[in-house]
Amino acid sequence: MNISRKLLILISCFLFVVSVPGQNKKNYMQGQLIVQLNPHVEKSNKAIQYKLESDFRKIGLKTIRQLSERMNIWLYGFEPGIMKDKTVLSDIRQHEYIRLAQFNHHMVLRETIPADEDFDEQWPLKNTGQNGGVPDADIDATDAWDINTGGLTYFGDTVIIAVIDGGADIEHGDLAFWKNIHEIPQNNIDDDNNGYIDDYHGWNAYNHSGSIWADDHGTHVSGIAAAIGNNDRGVCGVNWHAKVLPISASSTQEATAVEGYAYALEQRATYNETGGAMGAFIVATNSSFGVDAGQPEDYPIWCAMFDSLGWQGVISTGATANKDWNIDETGDVPTACPSDYLISVTNTNSADEKNYSGYGLTTIDLGAPGTQVYSTRNNNSYGYKTGTSMAAPHVAGAVAYLFSAADSAFITDYMNNLPEYALKIKQYILDGVDEIPTLVNKSVTGGRLNIFNSVNILQNPPLMQLNPEDTLYVAIKPEDFDSSYLFISNTGGSLLNYALDIQNQPEWLSVNKYTGSVEGDDTDTVTVYFSTTGLQTGEYSHMIDIVHNYYNYDSLAVNLIVSNTAIIEKPDFSDLTYLIAKPNPFTNNTRIEFSLNKARVIKISIFDMSGRVVAQMPTRKYPEGKSAFELIAVNHSGRKLEAGIYFMRFSMEDSFKILKLMIR
């Protein structure tokens, strides 16, 4: 899952230029030119060098070195000040032996360095080797900030991180806290009718009030995720402009934690239900507390909170145990909870090593900096803390950062399909890690958080394309076997990881591999095998799901015809040119849209993963062009279909297409 990034890092060993706006400073090396020689000159390079140096001896032109043999590009030096630089360049360009010429310009490393006073102490964001660390053992925050510094989504929603902790110093001048503007503080009335009295600043689940305790641990965690950036003060967070919703709930009693999560859930659900008029646009929650060796099966309600938040569009982060334990074996709550919407985080140090903290190939997703982390503390102060508690909020801040960096199309799709696109954000976080040896085979990703990698994947994601697009059709004789091919292409930019899922796989269908990776603009081939041993003549169908980018998927219908002749005309799938459900997943109903090249009689059936037909629509003739209808998620008897995956089959006289539906 590692997406590596090497953007001329060696330049930093030789050159670091800070551009100051308004200064009249030349942006090129004095006395140097980069020159491409004219390829049509039938002279040796040595003869050309002599001629050029002779013709421009007045300015002391000298050959320094060749930069490209194939393109015949050279670096020249001259004595500055004898002539104006622009005159030198103009004269050189007019020489018969010169094809192109330019100054040797300075390069500026494209990273945004904030003006916060103590930024040099924040090695997790930019590690230059300070305090004995390893350069670049960081999350590449300064590179990512050159793209976006966080705060708002494309459409202006204020990105909010719910920090579920002991509380926070809400008077700290380097932190921006969310306020419930629909609530009047301290009037002992639930002004916004959300079930919480006086929750103007957030919620205190210890005493069930809106009074937030000034907890030093929670203040430190909040600053890691979202301290105000570039304000000439203290430190900056991963997300410079996100707001923190403080929830006092990191109790020794589980009921308190559940109440805290419930408050975050209520605020985000209200935001969704009111179109943003009320509630809070929470995109991430962070918990830097838990139960050592806790078994998720004993905490089903707490673990279920992450799923409930996920369905509202929220990704949660959790800090694992500060013990060198294999969480796969010992368990932990919350980081062993099985929710897809939870990112479990362990601790790395400035040498890019896992630092005395939990690990697990299936339970711990990634590492993040958590050792000697400098951040906000109570009473407008700052200081260091160490532990997985410090690692997790780096990831929570990164989640919020990606929501700020996403374009209009992504945010639109996210708002129409909250759980699916929340999982995309999670996967961009996981796919963007830098692999480090101490986490390989000890975590899901084998790496440490890198938000620059993740934002590049977000803005240039992998795109899967199948050939055949939706149906693989084979006709063979009884007691025979055959094979066909599925081509999986990545038409996007980042690495595409895919997995084939064949539920209730029949004996007549098999493949040569179930997982693979495809670079951008590349194609992978899967061989699909068919065996008709023991099969009677007739038609057999099944589905292959190709899961990619975490929870995105495409489906391939496999249609096998067993015939004594095995010479059967392949169905024509071209008439049905467009088929989609909006939204998908859905809860009660969705809109089915499709388009036909010509009028066709269509039979529409819905069947579950076992192949059992659970609903059927009347067969009718649809006209040429676009058609649409509303699908209500009920079975033959009018009872609502259970949450899960279903398939809608459009059957025509000589062809069919299948659309996958997800009911939640």
C-alpha positions as CSV (number, residue, x, y, z in Angstrom):
1,M,0.0,0.0,0.0
2,N,3.0,2.2,0.1
3,I,3.1,5.1,-2.4
4,S,6.7,6.4,-2.3
5,R,7.7,10.0,-3.0
6,K,11.1,11.1,-4.1
7,L,10.9,14.6,-5.5
8,L,14.6,15.7,-6.0
9,I,15.3,15.4,-2.2
10,L,19.0,15.6,-2.9
11,I,18.6,19.2,-3.9
12,S,18.1,20.0,-0.3
13,C,21.7,18.8,0.4
14,F,23.1,21.5,-1.8
15,L,20.6,24.3,-2.1
16,F,17.9,25.9,0.0
17,V,16.5,29.2,-1.1
18,V,13.9,31.3,0.7
19,S,12.1,33.7,-1.5
20,V,11.1,37.0,0.1
21,P,8.3,38.8,-1.8
22,G,9.2,42.3,-2.8
23,Q,13.0,41.9,-2.8
24,N,14.7,42.8,-6.0
25,K,16.8,39.6,-6.1
26,K,17.7,37.7,-9.2
27,N,16.2,34.2,-9.4
28,Y,19.2,32.7,-11.2
29,M,22.8,31.9,-10.6
30,Q,25.0,34.9,-11.5
31,G,27.4,34.1,-14.3
32,Q,25.9,30.8,-15.5
33,L,23.9,29.7,-18.6
34,I,22.3,26.5,-19.6
35,V,22.8,26.0,-23.4
36,Q,21.5,23.4,-25.9
37,L,23.8,23.2,-29.0
38,N,22.4,23.2,-32.5
39,P,22.2,19.6,-33.6
40,H,22.6,20.5,-37.3
41,V,26.2,21.8,-36.9
42,E,28.6,19.3,-38.4
43,K,31.4,19.9,-36.0
44,S,32.7,18.1,-32.9
45,N,31.6,19.3,-29.5
46,K,35.2,20.2,-28.8
47,A,35.4,22.4,-31.9
48,I,32.1,24.1,-31.0
49,Q,33.3,24.7,-27.4
50,Y,36.4,26.4,-28.7
51,K,34.5,28.5,-31.2
52,L,32.0,29.7,-28.5
53,E,34.7,30.5,-26.0
54,S,36.6,32.4,-28.6
55,D,33.5,34.4,-29.8
56,F,32.6,35.3,-26.3
57,R,36.0,35.8,-24.8
58,K,35.1,39.3,-23.8
59,I,32.8,38.0,-21.0
60,G,35.1,35.0,-20.3
61,L,32.7,32.3,-21.4
62,K,33.9,28.9,-20.2
63,T,32.5,25.4,-20.5
64,I,31.7,23.9,-17.1
65,R,30.2,20.5,-17.8
66,Q,27.8,18.6,-20.0
67,L,24.3,18.1,-18.6
68,S,22.8,15.8,-21.2
69,E,24.7,13.9,-23.9
70,R,21.5,12.8,-25.7
71,M,20.1,16.4,-25.9
72,N,23.6,18.0,-26.1
73,I,22.9,20.4,-23.2
74,W,25.8,22.1,-21.5
75,L,26.4,24.4,-18.5
76,Y,28.5,27.5,-19.2
77,G,30.0,30.1,-17.0
78,F,30.9,33.8,-17.7
79,E,32.2,36.7,-15.8
80,P,29.2,38.7,-14.5
81,G,29.2,42.5,-14.6
82,I,31.1,43.0,-17.8
83,M,27.8,43.2,-19.7
84,K,24.2,43.2,-18.7
85,D,23.0,39.7,-18.1
86,K,20.1,40.1,-20.5
87,T,22.5,41.3,-23.2
88,V,24.7,38.2,-22.6
89,L,21.7,35.9,-22.9
90,S,20.4,37.7,-26.1
91,D,23.8,37.5,-27.8
92,I,24.3,33.8,-26.9
93,R,20.9,33.0,-28.3
94,Q,21.7,34.5,-31.7
95,H,24.8,32.5,-32.2
96,E,24.7,30.0,-35.1
97,Y,25.8,27.1,-32.9
98,I,23.1,27.7,-30.2
99,R,19.7,26.2,-30.4
100,L,18.4,27.2,-26.9
101,A,19.9,29.2,-24.0
102,Q,18.7,30.3,-20.6
103,F,19.9,31.3,-17.2
104,N,20.6,28.7,-14.6
105,H,17.7,29.5,-12.3
106,H,17.5,28.9,-8.6
107,M,15.1,26.3,-7.5
108,V,12.8,26.7,-4.4
109,L,11.7,23.6,-2.5
110,R,7.9,23.7,-2.8
111,E,6.9,23.4,0.8
112,T,5.0,25.8,3.1
113,I,6.8,26.6,6.3
114,P,4.5,28.2,8.9
115,A,5.5,31.2,10.9
116,D,4.6,29.6,14.2
117,E,7.4,30.4,16.8
118,D,8.1,26.8,17.9
119,F,7.6,25.1,14.5
120,D,11.3,23.9,14.6
121,E,10.3,21.7,17.6
122,Q,7.6,19.9,15.6
123,W,9.7,17.1,14.1
124,P,6.6,15.0,13.2
125,L,5.7,17.7,10.6
126,K,9.2,18.5,9.3
127,N,12.1,16.4,10.5
128,T,15.4,18.0,9.6
129,G,17.4,15.8,12.0
130,Q,16.8,18.1,15.0
131,N,17.4,16.5,18.4
132,G,19.1,13.5,16.9
133,G,16.2,12.5,14.6
134,V,16.4,11.1,11.0
135,P,15.8,13.7,8.3
136,D,12.5,13.2,6.5
137,A,11.2,10.8,9.1
138,D,8.0,12.9,9.2
139,I,4.6,13.1,7.7
140,D,5.7,15.5,4.9
141,A,3.3,18.1,6.2
142,T,5.2,21.1,4.7
143,D,4.9,19.6,1.2
144,A,1.2,18.9,1.7
145,W,0.5,22.5,3.0
146,D,1.8,23.8,-0.3
147,I,-1.4,22.3,-1.7
148,N,-3.8,23.1,1.1
149,T,-3.6,24.1,4.7
150,G,-7.1,22.9,5.8
151,G,-10.1,24.4,7.4
152,L,-13.0,24.4,4.9
153,T,-14.3,22.0,2.3
154,Y,-14.6,23.1,-1.3
155,F,-18.2,24.3,-0.6
156,G,-17.3,26.1,2.6
157,D,-18.2,23.6,5.3
158,T,-16.1,24.1,8.4
159,V,-14.2,20.9,9.0
160,I,-14.4,19.8,12.6
161,I,-12.5,17.2,14.6
162,A,-14.3,15.8,17.7
163,V,-11.6,15.2,20.3
164,I,-12.9,12.7,22.8
165,D,-10.6,13.1,25.8
166,G,-10.6,14.4,29.3
167,G,-11.5,17.9,27.9
168,A,-9.4,20.8,26.7
169,D,-8.3,24.3,27.6
170,I,-11.0,26.1,25.6
171,E,-9.3,29.5,26.4
172,H,-6.0,28.5,24.7
173,G,-5.1,31.2,22.2
174,D,-3.5,28.7,19.7
175,L,-6.6,26.5,19.4
176,A,-9.9,27.2,17.5
177,F,-12.9,25.5,19.1
178,W,-16.3,24.8,17.6
179,K,-19.2,26.6,19.3
180,N,-22.9,25.6,19.1
181,I,-24.3,28.9,18.0
182,H,-27.9,27.6,18.4
183,E,-27.4,27.1,22.1
184,I,-27.4,29.9,24.8
185,P,-24.7,29.0,27.3
186,Q,-25.5,28.6,31.0
187,N,-29.3,29.2,30.8
188,N,-30.1,25.6,31.8
189,I,-32.3,25.3,28.6
190,D,-31.9,23.0,25.7
191,D,-32.3,25.9,23.2
192,D,-31.7,23.8,20.0
193,N,-33.7,20.8,21.2
194,N,-30.9,18.4,20.5
195,G,-31.2,16.6,23.9
196,Y,-28.2,18.3,25.4
197,I,-28.6,21.3,27.8
198,D,-26.1,24.2,27.5
199,D,-23.8,22.4,25.1
200,Y,-22.4,25.6,23.7
201,H,-18.8,24.6,24.0
202,G,-19.2,20.8,23.6
203,W,-20.2,18.1,26.0
204,N,-18.9,16.8,29.3
205,A,-20.1,13.1,29.6
206,Y,-18.7,12.8,33.1
207,N,-21.3,15.2,34.6
208,H,-23.7,15.4,31.6
209,S,-23.2,19.1,31.1
210,G,-21.8,21.6,28.7
211,S,-18.9,22.5,31.0
212,I,-15.7,21.4,29.4
213,W,-12.8,20.6,31.8
214,A,-9.4,22.1,31.0
215,D,-7.6,18.7,30.6
216,D,-3.9,19.0,29.7
217,H,-3.9,15.7,27.8
218,G,-6.8,16.7,25.7
219,T,-5.3,20.2,25.0
220,H,-2.1,18.5,23.8
221,V,-4.0,16.1,21.6
222,S,-6.1,19.0,20.2
223,G,-3.0,21.0,19.2
224,I,-1.4,18.1,17.4
225,A,-4.5,17.7,15.1
226,A,-5.5,21.4,14.7
227,A,-3.5,24.1,16.4
228,I,-3.9,27.3,14.5
229,G,-1.2,27.5,11.8
230,N,1.0,30.4,10.6
231,N,-0.2,32.8,13.4
232,D,3.3,33.7,14.7
233,R,2.5,31.8,17.9
234,G,3.5,28.5,19.4
235,V,2.8,25.5,17.1
236,C,0.6,24.5,14.3
237,G,-1.6,21.4,13.8
238,V,-1.7,19.0,10.9
239,N,-4.8,20.9,9.8
240,W,-4.2,24.7,10.3
241,H,-7.8,25.9,10.3
242,A,-10.0,22.9,11.4
243,K,-12.0,23.5,14.6
244,V,-12.0,21.2,17.6
245,L,-15.2,20.0,19.2
246,P,-14.1,19.0,22.8
247,I,-15.8,16.1,24.5
248,S,-14.9,15.2,28.0
249,A,-15.4,11.4,28.0
250,S,-12.1,9.5,28.4
251,S,-13.3,7.9,31.6
252,T,-12.6,4.6,33.3
253,Q,-16.2,3.8,32.8
254,E,-17.3,2.7,29.4
255,A,-20.7,4.4,29.7
256,T,-19.0,7.7,29.8
257,A,-17.1,7.0,26.6
258,V,-20.2,5.8,24.8
259,E,-22.1,9.0,25.9
260,G,-19.2,11.1,24.5
261,Y,-19.3,9.3,21.1
262,A,-23.1,9.5,21.1
263,Y,-22.8,13.3,21.3
264,A,-20.4,13.5,18.3
265,L,-22.8,11.2,16.4
266,E,-25.8,13.4,17.2
267,Q,-24.1,16.5,16.1
268,R,-23.0,15.1,12.7
269,A,-26.3,13.3,12.1
270,T,-28.1,16.6,12.8
271,Y,-25.9,18.4,10.4
272,N,-26.7,15.8,7.7
273,E,-30.4,15.9,8.4
274,T,-30.7,19.7,8.4
275,G,-28.5,20.3,5.4
276,G,-25.9,22.0,7.6
277,A,-28.3,24.4,9.3
278,M,-27.6,22.9,12.7
279,G,-25.2,20.4,14.2
280,A,-21.5,20.1,13.3
281,F,-19.7,18.9,10.2
282,I,-17.5,16.4,12.1
283,V,-15.4,14.4,9.7
284,A,-13.0,12.8,12.3
285,T,-13.1,11.7,15.9
286,N,-10.1,11.0,18.0
287,S,-9.8,8.8,21.1
288,S,-6.4,8.6,22.8
289,F,-7.6,6.3,25.5
290,G,-8.8,2.7,25.7
291,V,-8.8,-0.6,27.5
292,D,-5.5,-2.6,27.5
293,A,-6.1,-6.2,26.3
294,G,-9.8,-5.4,25.9
295,Q,-11.7,-7.9,23.8
296,P,-14.0,-6.3,21.2
297,E,-16.7,-8.9,21.8
298,D,-17.1,-7.7,25.3
299,Y,-17.5,-4.1,24.1
300,P,-20.0,-4.4,21.2
301,I,-21.8,-1.1,21.9
302,W,-18.5,0.9,22.0
303,C,-17.2,-0.8,18.8
304,A,-20.6,-0.3,17.1
305,M,-20.3,3.5,17.6
306,F,-17.6,3.6,14.9
307,D,-19.9,2.0,12.4
308,S,-22.7,4.4,13.3
309,L,-20.4,7.4,12.9
310,G,-19.1,6.0,9.6
311,W,-22.6,5.8,8.2
312,Q,-22.8,9.5,8.9
313,G,-19.6,10.2,7.0
314,V,-17.1,10.2,10.0
315,I,-13.8,8.4,10.2
316,S,-12.5,7.7,13.7
317,T,-9.0,7.3,14.9
318,G,-7.9,5.4,18.0
319,A,-4.6,5.1,19.9
320,T,-3.4,1.6,20.6
321,A,-1.8,0.3,23.8
322,N,1.5,1.8,25.0
323,K,2.8,-1.7,25.4
324,D,4.9,-3.8,23.0
325,W,2.0,-6.2,22.5
326,N,0.6,-8.0,19.4
327,I,-2.9,-6.6,19.5
328,D,-4.0,-9.4,17.1
329,E,-3.4,-11.8,20.0
330,T,-3.9,-9.7,23.2
331,G,-6.8,-7.6,22.0
332,D,-7.4,-3.9,22.7
333,V,-10.3,-1.5,22.8
334,P,-10.8,0.5,20.6
335,T,-8.0,-0.5,18.2
336,A,-9.0,-4.1,17.8
337,C,-12.7,-3.2,17.1
338,P,-13.6,-4.6,13.7
339,S,-15.2,-1.4,12.3
340,D,-14.1,-0.4,8.8
341,Y,-14.5,3.2,9.8
342,L,-11.8,3.1,12.5
343,I,-8.1,3.8,11.9
344,S,-6.0,2.2,14.6
345,V,-2.6,3.9,15.2
346,T,0.6,3.0,16.8
347,N,3.6,5.2,17.9
348,T,6.7,6.0,15.8
349,N,9.8,8.1,16.9
350,S,12.0,10.6,15.1
351,A,14.2,7.8,13.9
352,D,11.2,6.3,12.0
353,E,10.9,3.3,14.3
354,K,8.0,1.9,16.2
355,N,8.4,3.0,19.7
356,Y,7.3,0.6,22.5
357,S,3.6,0.4,21.4
358,G,1.1,-2.1,20.1
359,Y,1.3,-3.7,16.8
360,G,-0.8,-6.2,14.8
361,L,-0.9,-7.3,11.2
362,T,-4.7,-7.2,11.1
363,T,-5.6,-4.8,13.9
364,I,-3.1,-1.9,13.7
365,D,-3.4,0.1,10.5
366,L,-0.4,2.4,10.5
367,G,2.1,4.3,12.6
368,A,2.3,8.0,13.2
369,P,4.7,10.2,15.2
370,G,4.1,10.0,18.9
371,T,7.4,10.3,20.7
372,Q,8.5,13.6,22.2
373,V,5.8,15.5,20.4
374,Y,5.6,19.2,21.1
375,S,2.1,20.7,21.3
376,T,-0.3,23.0,23.2
377,R,-0.8,22.5,26.9
378,N,-3.1,24.2,29.5
379,N,-2.8,27.9,30.4
380,N,-1.6,29.0,27.0
381,S,1.6,26.9,27.4
382,Y,3.4,24.3,25.3
383,G,5.3,21.1,26.0
384,Y,6.3,17.6,25.1
385,K,4.3,14.4,25.6
386,T,5.0,10.8,24.4
387,G,2.7,7.9,23.6
388,T,0.2,6.5,21.1
389,S,-2.0,9.3,22.4
390,M,0.1,11.7,20.4
391,A,0.2,9.5,17.3
392,A,-3.5,9.1,16.8
393,P,-4.4,12.9,16.5
394,H,-1.8,13.2,13.7
395,V,-4.0,10.8,11.7
396,A,-7.3,12.6,12.8
397,G,-5.8,15.9,11.6
398,A,-4.8,14.2,8.3
399,V,-8.3,12.9,7.8
400,A,-9.7,16.4,8.3
401,Y,-6.9,17.8,6.0
402,L,-8.0,15.5,3.1
403,F,-11.6,16.7,3.4
404,S,-10.2,20.3,3.1
405,A,-8.1,19.4,0.0
406,A,-10.8,17.4,-1.8
407,D,-12.3,18.9,-5.0
408,S,-15.9,19.8,-5.7
409,A,-16.6,16.4,-7.4
410,F,-15.4,14.4,-4.4
411,I,-17.2,16.5,-1.8
412,T,-20.4,16.3,-3.9
413,D,-20.1,12.5,-4.2
414,Y,-19.3,12.3,-0.4
415,M,-22.4,14.2,0.6
416,N,-24.5,11.9,-1.6
417,N,-22.8,8.8,-0.4
418,L,-21.3,9.4,3.1
419,P,-20.2,5.9,4.2
420,E,-18.6,4.9,0.9
421,Y,-16.6,8.2,0.4
422,A,-15.6,8.3,4.1
423,L,-13.9,4.9,3.4
424,K,-12.2,6.4,0.4
425,I,-10.6,9.0,2.7
426,K,-9.5,6.2,5.0
427,Q,-7.9,4.3,2.2
428,Y,-6.1,7.3,0.9
429,I,-4.6,7.6,4.4
430,L,-3.6,4.0,4.4
431,D,-2.3,3.9,0.8
432,G,-0.2,7.0,1.4
433,V,2.1,5.6,4.1
434,D,5.9,5.6,3.9
435,E,7.0,2.0,4.5
436,I,9.3,1.6,7.6
437,P,11.0,-1.7,8.5
438,T,9.7,-1.9,12.1
439,L,6.1,-1.8,10.9
440,V,6.4,-4.2,8.0
441,N,4.4,-7.4,8.9
442,K,3.4,-5.7,12.1
443,S,0.6,-3.5,10.8
444,V,-1.9,-3.5,8.0
445,T,0.1,-1.0,5.8
446,G,3.6,-1.6,7.0
447,G,4.2,2.1,7.2
448,R,4.0,5.6,8.8
449,L,1.5,8.3,8.0
450,N,2.5,10.6,5.1
451,I,-0.2,13.2,4.2
452,F,1.6,14.5,1.1
453,N,1.4,11.1,-0.4
454,S,-2.3,10.8,0.6
455,V,-3.4,14.1,-0.8
456,N,-1.7,13.2,-4.1
457,I,-3.7,10.0,-4.2
458,L,-6.8,11.9,-3.3
459,Q,-6.3,14.3,-6.2
460,N,-5.1,11.7,-8.7
461,P,-6.8,8.4,-7.5
462,P,-6.4,5.1,-9.2
463,L,-9.3,4.2,-11.6
464,M,-10.2,0.7,-12.4
465,Q,-11.4,-0.3,-15.9
466,L,-12.4,-3.9,-16.7
467,N,-12.3,-5.7,-20.1
468,P,-14.9,-7.2,-20.5
469,E,-16.7,-4.4,-18.8
470,D,-19.5,-6.2,-17.1
471,T,-20.1,-9.7,-18.5
472,L,-17.8,-12.6,-19.3
473,Y,-19.5,-15.1,-21.7
474,V,-18.2,-18.6,-22.4
475,A,-19.9,-21.6,-24.3
476,I,-18.3,-25.0,-24.1
477,K,-19.2,-28.7,-24.4
478,P,-20.0,-31.0,-21.5
479,E,-17.1,-32.7,-19.8
480,D,-14.8,-30.1,-21.3
481,F,-12.8,-27.1,-19.9
482,D,-11.8,-23.7,-21.2
483,S,-10.3,-20.4,-20.1
484,S,-10.8,-16.7,-20.7
485,Y,-9.2,-13.5,-19.6
486,L,-10.2,-10.6,-17.4
487,F,-8.1,-7.5,-18.0
488,I,-7.9,-5.0,-15.1
489,S,-6.5,-1.6,-16.1
490,N,-5.6,1.4,-14.0
491,T,-6.5,4.5,-15.9
492,G,-5.7,6.8,-13.0
493,G,-2.4,7.9,-11.4
494,S,-1.9,6.1,-8.1
495,L,-1.3,2.4,-7.4
496,L,-4.4,0.3,-7.8
497,N,-4.7,-2.6,-5.4
498,Y,-7.5,-5.1,-6.2
499,A,-9.0,-8.3,-4.9
500,L,-11.4,-10.8,-6.5
501,D,-14.2,-11.9,-4.3
502,I,-16.3,-14.9,-5.5
503,Q,-18.9,-15.6,-2.9
504,N,-20.3,-19.2,-2.8
505,Q,-17.8,-20.0,-5.5
506,P,-19.1,-22.9,-7.7
507,E,-16.8,-25.8,-8.7
508,W,-17.0,-24.9,-12.4
509,L,-15.5,-21.4,-11.9
510,S,-11.9,-20.6,-10.8
511,V,-9.2,-18.0,-11.3
512,N,-5.4,-18.0,-11.3
513,K,-5.1,-15.3,-8.7
514,Y,-7.3,-13.3,-6.3
515,T,-5.2,-10.2,-5.6
516,G,-2.9,-7.9,-7.6
517,S,-1.6,-4.3,-8.0
518,V,-1.6,-2.2,-11.1
519,E,0.4,1.0,-11.7
520,G,-1.1,3.9,-13.4
521,D,-1.7,3.4,-17.2
522,D,-0.9,-0.3,-16.8
523,T,-3.0,-3.5,-17.1
524,D,-3.1,-6.8,-15.1
525,T,-4.4,-10.0,-16.5
526,V,-6.5,-12.6,-14.6
527,T,-7.1,-16.0,-16.1
528,V,-10.6,-17.3,-15.5
529,Y,-11.0,-21.1,-15.8
530,F,-14.2,-23.0,-16.6
531,S,-14.8,-26.7,-16.1
532,T,-18.0,-28.4,-17.2
533,T,-17.2,-31.7,-15.5
534,G,-20.4,-33.1,-14.0
535,L,-22.6,-30.3,-15.4
536,Q,-25.7,-30.9,-17.5
537,T,-26.3,-28.8,-20.6
538,G,-27.8,-25.4,-19.8
539,E,-27.0,-21.9,-18.6
540,Y,-25.0,-21.2,-15.5
541,S,-24.3,-17.7,-14.0
542,H,-22.3,-16.3,-11.2
543,M,-20.7,-13.0,-10.1
544,I,-17.1,-12.0,-9.5
545,D,-16.7,-8.8,-7.4
546,I,-13.5,-6.9,-8.0
547,V,-12.8,-4.9,-4.9
548,H,-10.4,-1.9,-5.2
549,N,-9.5,1.2,-3.4
550,Y,-10.7,-0.4,-0.2
551,Y,-14.5,-0.6,-0.4
552,N,-15.1,0.4,-4.0
553,Y,-16.0,-2.5,-6.3
554,D,-17.0,-3.5,-9.7
555,S,-18.9,-6.6,-10.6
556,L,-18.4,-9.0,-13.5
557,A,-21.2,-11.3,-14.4
558,V,-20.0,-14.7,-15.5
559,N,-22.3,-16.5,-17.9
560,L,-21.5,-20.2,-18.9
561,I,-23.4,-22.0,-21.6
562,V,-22.9,-25.8,-21.6
563,S,-24.0,-27.1,-25.0
564,N,-23.3,-30.2,-27.0
565,T,-22.4,-28.0,-30.0
566,A,-20.8,-25.2,-28.0
567,I,-21.4,-23.0,-31.0
568,I,-23.7,-20.4,-29.7
569,E,-23.9,-16.8,-30.8
570,K,-22.6,-14.5,-28.1
571,P,-25.3,-12.2,-26.7
572,D,-25.4,-8.6,-27.8
573,F,-24.9,-6.4,-24.7
574,S,-24.7,-3.1,-26.7
575,D,-28.4,-2.1,-26.5
576,L,-28.3,-1.3,-22.8
577,T,-25.7,1.5,-22.9
578,Y,-26.1,3.1,-19.4
579,L,-27.2,1.6,-16.1
580,I,-26.8,3.2,-12.7
581,A,-28.5,3.6,-9.3
582,K,-28.6,7.0,-7.5
583,P,-27.8,6.8,-4.7
584,N,-26.0,3.5,-4.1
585,P,-25.8,2.5,-1.3
586,F,-29.3,3.5,-0.2
587,T,-31.6,2.8,2.7
588,N,-35.2,2.8,1.5
589,N,-35.3,3.7,-2.2
590,T,-33.1,4.7,-5.1
591,R,-33.5,5.9,-8.6
592,I,-32.6,3.5,-11.4
593,E,-31.5,5.2,-14.6
594,F,-30.7,3.4,-17.9
595,S,-30.5,4.1,-21.6
596,L,-31.4,1.9,-24.6
597,N,-30.2,2.1,-28.2
598,K,-33.6,0.7,-29.3
599,A,-36.9,-0.2,-27.7
600,R,-36.5,-3.5,-25.8
601,V,-38.7,-5.8,-23.6
602,I,-36.9,-6.1,-20.3
603,K,-37.5,-8.4,-17.3
604,I,-36.1,-6.9,-14.1
605,S,-35.3,-9.2,-11.1
606,I,-33.5,-8.7,-7.9
607,F,-31.6,-11.5,-6.2
608,D,-29.4,-11.8,-3.1
609,M,-25.9,-13.1,-2.8
610,S,-27.1,-16.7,-2.7
611,G,-28.7,-16.3,-6.1
612,R,-32.2,-16.4,-4.7
613,V,-34.7,-14.0,-6.4
614,V,-36.2,-11.8,-3.7
615,A,-38.1,-9.3,-5.9
616,Q,-39.3,-8.9,-9.4
617,M,-40.8,-6.1,-11.5
618,P,-43.4,-6.6,-14.2
619,T,-41.9,-7.3,-17.6
620,R,-42.5,-4.5,-20.0
621,K,-41.3,-2.7,-23.1
622,Y,-39.1,0.3,-22.6
623,P,-38.6,2.9,-25.3
624,E,-35.4,3.9,-27.1
625,G,-33.4,6.5,-25.1
626,K,-33.3,7.3,-21.4
627,S,-35.6,5.7,-18.9
628,A,-35.8,5.8,-15.1
629,F,-37.9,4.5,-12.2
630,E,-37.9,4.5,-8.4
631,L,-36.8,1.2,-6.8
632,I,-38.2,0.6,-3.3
633,A,-36.2,-1.9,-1.2
634,V,-38.9,-4.4,-0.5
635,N,-39.4,-8.1,-1.3
636,H,-42.2,-10.1,-3.0
637,S,-44.3,-9.7,0.2
638,G,-43.7,-6.0,0.5
639,R,-41.3,-6.3,3.5
640,K,-38.2,-4.2,3.6
641,L,-35.1,-6.0,2.3
642,E,-32.4,-6.5,5.0
643,A,-29.2,-4.5,4.7
644,G,-26.7,-6.1,2.4
645,I,-25.6,-6.6,-1.2
646,Y,-28.1,-7.5,-3.9
647,F,-28.0,-7.7,-7.7
648,M,-30.5,-6.3,-10.2
649,R,-30.6,-8.3,-13.4
650,F,-32.0,-6.6,-16.6
651,S,-32.9,-9.5,-18.9
652,M,-33.6,-9.1,-22.6
653,E,-34.4,-11.6,-25.2
654,D,-30.7,-12.2,-26.1
655,S,-28.7,-10.5,-23.4
656,F,-28.7,-9.3,-19.8
657,K,-26.8,-6.8,-17.6
658,I,-26.4,-6.8,-13.8
659,L,-26.2,-3.9,-11.5
660,K,-25.0,-4.3,-7.9
661,L,-27.0,-2.6,-5.2
662,M,-26.0,-2.0,-1.6
663,I,-28.8,-1.6,0.9
664,R,-27.9,-0.2,4.3
